[in-house]
Amino acid sequence: MLGSLEIMPKVPHWYRDRMVLVGDSVHAPSSSSGQGASLAMESAIQLARCLRDLPDVAGAFAA
């Protein structure tokens, strides 16, 4: 049995050039889940870690 998160459409690309999507703009949660802010913070933290740990922006975005 699939839950609502498993049937959400996948986003093929989260970034282009120097722009990256974070939070509910890319995770597409149900509007009734109340997860938009949490997903935005989680995405921002992970992006910051990648930018810190990887040698270039393109590599960080791809990761």
N, C-alpha and C positions, 0 to 999 in steps of 0.2 A: 504494500500500500504506500503510495507516495504522499508526502506532506506538501504543504503549499510552497515551501522553499525549493523542493525538488522539481516542481513544474514551472518555476520561473524561467523566462527566456535567458539564455546565456549571452553575454556581451563579448563579441569576438576580439575587440581591441579596447583596452582601458586607457590608452594614451596615443597621442599623435604629436610629433615634434616635441615641444616643451610644455605640452598641456596634458594633464592626467586627471581622470575622473576619480572621485572618492565618495564614500558614503552611499546614500540611497540613490545617487545618480547612476551608479553602476551596479549596486547590489540588488536593486529593484525589489525591496520588501513590500509586503502587503501594506496598504495605507492604515490598516487597523492594527498592525503589529507594534507600532510605537518604537521602532528600532532605528529610525533615520539618524538621530544624533549619535547613538552608540556606534553605528556603522561608520559614520563620518570620523569619529575619534579613532576607532580601530584602524581605519584605512590611513589616516594621517600619521599615526604612530608607526605603522608598518612602512609607509613611504619614507618617513624621516629616517628610519633604520637603514633602509636600502640606500638612501642618498648619503648617509654617513659611512656605510660599510663598502660600497661599491665605487670603483674608480671614476665612473662617468655617469651623467644623467640618463643617457639612453639605456645603459645597462641597468640602472636602478629602476627605471620605468618598466623595462621588460621583466624584471624580477618580480 
